[in-house]
Structures are given as C-alpha cells and as structure tokens.
Amino acid sequence: MPIPVDPATVSVSLEFETREELEAVHERALKLGGKAEMGPTDSFWGTRFASLRDPFGHRWILNAPAS
C-alpha cells in the first residue's frame, strides 16, 4: 500500500553484476524521462546504489557491488 503522499504504486529492485552496468542503466533511464531520487553512490551497507522514478511514478532501485 503506498504512503498517502507517495505517488509510487510499485517499487522494483534490480541487482547488477557490475557498477558500470548500474551506471549505464541509470543514465539511460534519465534520458528516457526518469527522475533521479538518489544518484549512483557507494552506500554505507556496501553496494553501489541509485534510486529513480519512471514517468509513470514507479520507483526503481538499482544495486551493484561497490567495487
């Protein structure tokens, strides 16, 4: 159930084998109309992480190894 102030109806988490794959998918998603919530960054929990919304409001969570 979405939070009342949160327009996301679906959240999808994707796991990539390399950080380069994550970076490429993130860049492509932005070019296709996605809006970054958190750009690619090395997280404190040990992954390369990014979060974005597609034009339909769905949240995409991207994870890859940090190194």
Buried (B, 14 or more C-beta within 10 A) or exposed (E): EEEEEEEBEEEEEEEBEEBEBBBEBBEEBBEEEBEEEEEBEEEEEEBBBBBBBBEEEBBBBBBBBBE
